[in-house]
Amino acid sequence: MPELIKVGMADYQVSKAGTGGIITYGLGSCVAIAMYDTSTKIGGLAHIMLPDSTQARSVENLAKFADTAIKLMLEDMLKLGANKSRLWAKIAGGSQMFSFDKMSEVMKIGERNAVSTRNVLKELGVKIIADDTGGNYGRTVELCLDNGIFKIRTMNKGEKEI
């Protein structure tokens, strides 16, 4: 059985069926974006930390931001043979892991990550067909490259497939 391709925080990977799935661990306020072409069975998984590279002091790692990572991952998927018109996306994460008495918008990083992710995918014309964002719990997600199933595991809520 092929091994899972691991995606670290502020990272992304692309591959195709037969090479295993793609997994990322420990999503809190971060968002995982899975994109998949059902015909070629080419997929990608990104683990973004922040919504917008234009607000950052350092942009050395473009995989860290929703506005840049998704575009880079799309380019790499197209190079492998994916067709943009057949792509769909599934997203997960964007939790509010900590609660504060007076919470400003800046502190709502999970929500901001999810909103930015949705906006970038819309801008690129990639339809989101499943969304498991929000809440106050962590997630581990896996994209199965053979069929596009997106597995979501949590500590207290079990496992589901979307």
C-alpha positions as CSV (number, residue, x, y, z in Angstrom):
1,M,0.0,0.0,0.0
2,P,1.4,3.4,-1.0
3,E,2.4,5.7,1.9
4,L,0.6,8.9,2.7
5,I,2.2,12.1,1.5
6,K,2.5,14.5,4.5
7,V,1.8,18.2,4.3
8,G,3.3,20.3,7.1
9,M,2.0,23.6,8.4
10,A,2.3,26.3,5.7
11,D,2.9,23.7,3.0
12,Y,1.1,22.0,0.2
13,Q,1.5,18.8,-1.9
14,V,0.1,17.6,-5.2
15,S,0.0,14.1,-6.6
16,K,-2.2,11.6,-8.4
17,A,-4.0,8.3,-7.7
18,G,-1.7,5.3,-7.1
19,T,0.8,7.4,-5.1
20,G,-1.2,7.3,-1.8
21,G,-3.3,9.9,-0.2
22,I,-2.3,13.3,1.1
23,I,-2.6,14.1,4.8
24,T,-2.1,17.0,7.2
25,Y,-2.2,17.0,11.0
26,G,-3.2,19.3,13.7
27,L,-5.5,21.9,12.1
28,G,-6.7,24.5,14.6
29,S,-7.2,27.9,13.2
30,C,-5.4,26.8,10.1
31,V,-7.4,25.7,7.0
32,A,-6.8,22.7,4.8
33,I,-7.8,23.0,1.2
34,A,-8.2,19.9,-0.9
35,M,-8.6,20.3,-4.7
36,Y,-9.3,17.3,-6.9
37,D,-9.9,16.5,-10.6
38,T,-12.2,13.4,-10.7
39,S,-11.2,12.5,-14.3
40,T,-7.4,12.5,-14.0
41,K,-7.5,11.7,-10.2
42,I,-5.0,14.5,-9.6
43,G,-5.3,16.2,-6.2
44,G,-3.7,18.7,-3.9
45,L,-3.8,19.5,-0.3
46,A,-2.7,22.8,1.3
47,H,-2.4,23.7,5.0
48,I,-2.6,27.5,5.3
49,M,-1.9,29.5,8.4
50,L,-2.9,33.0,7.5
51,P,-5.5,34.6,5.2
52,D,-3.6,37.3,3.3
53,S,0.0,37.7,2.3
54,T,-0.4,41.4,1.8
55,Q,-0.9,41.9,5.6
56,A,2.3,40.0,6.5
57,R,5.7,41.4,7.3
58,S,7.5,38.3,5.8
59,V,6.2,36.5,2.7
60,E,9.2,34.1,2.3
61,N,6.9,31.1,2.4
62,L,4.0,31.7,0.1
63,A,2.4,28.4,1.1
64,K,1.6,30.0,4.5
65,F,-1.2,32.2,3.1
66,A,-4.6,31.4,1.5
67,D,-4.2,34.0,-1.2
68,T,-0.9,32.6,-2.5
69,A,-0.9,28.9,-1.5
70,I,-4.1,28.0,-3.3
71,K,-2.9,29.6,-6.6
72,L,0.5,27.8,-6.3
73,M,-1.1,24.5,-5.7
74,L,-3.5,25.0,-8.6
75,E,-0.6,25.7,-10.9
76,D,1.2,22.6,-9.8
77,M,-1.9,20.5,-10.3
78,L,-2.4,21.9,-13.9
79,K,1.3,21.0,-14.6
80,L,0.5,17.4,-13.6
81,G,-2.4,17.3,-16.0
82,A,-5.5,18.4,-14.0
83,N,-8.1,20.4,-15.9
84,K,-9.3,23.5,-14.1
85,S,-12.9,23.1,-15.4
86,R,-13.2,19.8,-13.6
87,L,-11.7,20.8,-10.3
88,W,-13.7,20.9,-7.0
89,A,-12.5,21.8,-3.5
90,K,-13.3,20.6,0.0
91,I,-12.1,22.7,3.0
92,A,-11.8,22.0,6.7
93,G,-10.3,23.7,9.8
94,G,-10.7,27.4,10.7
95,S,-11.5,26.7,14.4
96,Q,-11.5,29.3,17.1
97,M,-9.3,27.4,19.5
98,F,-9.2,30.0,22.3
99,S,-11.8,32.4,23.6
100,F,-11.2,35.8,25.0
101,D,-13.6,38.2,26.8
102,K,-13.1,41.0,24.3
103,M,-12.3,39.4,21.0
104,S,-11.4,41.7,18.1
105,E,-11.7,40.6,14.4
106,V,-7.9,40.2,14.4
107,M,-8.1,37.4,17.0
108,K,-10.7,35.5,14.9
109,I,-7.9,34.0,12.7
110,G,-9.7,30.7,12.0
111,E,-12.8,32.5,10.7
112,R,-10.6,34.9,8.6
113,N,-8.7,31.9,7.2
114,A,-12.0,30.2,6.1
115,V,-13.4,33.4,4.6
116,S,-10.2,34.1,2.7
117,T,-10.0,30.5,1.4
118,R,-13.6,30.7,0.1
119,N,-12.9,34.0,-1.6
120,V,-9.8,32.8,-3.3
121,L,-11.5,29.6,-4.6
122,K,-14.4,31.7,-5.9
123,E,-12.0,34.1,-7.6
124,L,-10.3,31.1,-9.3
125,G,-13.6,29.5,-10.3
126,V,-13.1,26.4,-8.2
127,K,-16.4,25.2,-6.6
128,I,-16.4,24.2,-3.0
129,I,-18.4,21.0,-2.7
130,A,-17.9,20.4,1.0
131,D,-17.0,22.6,4.0
132,D,-16.2,21.6,7.6
133,T,-14.9,24.8,9.1
134,G,-15.4,26.6,12.4
135,G,-16.0,25.2,15.8
136,N,-13.5,25.0,18.7
137,Y,-11.7,21.7,18.0
138,G,-8.8,20.5,16.0
139,R,-8.8,18.3,12.9
140,T,-6.6,16.0,10.9
141,V,-7.6,15.6,7.3
142,E,-6.7,13.2,4.5
143,L,-7.4,13.4,0.8
144,C,-7.8,10.0,-0.9
145,L,-6.4,10.3,-4.4
146,D,-8.1,7.2,-5.7
147,N,-11.7,8.6,-5.2
148,G,-11.5,12.2,-3.8
149,I,-12.9,11.3,-0.4
150,F,-11.8,13.8,2.3
151,K,-11.5,12.2,5.7
152,I,-11.7,14.4,8.8
153,R,-10.6,13.1,12.2
154,T,-11.2,14.9,15.5
155,M,-10.5,13.9,19.1
156,N,-14.0,14.3,20.5
157,K,-16.2,14.1,17.4
158,G,-14.8,11.0,15.7
159,E,-14.2,10.6,12.0
160,K,-16.3,11.5,9.0
161,E,-15.9,11.5,5.2
162,I,-17.0,14.4,3.0
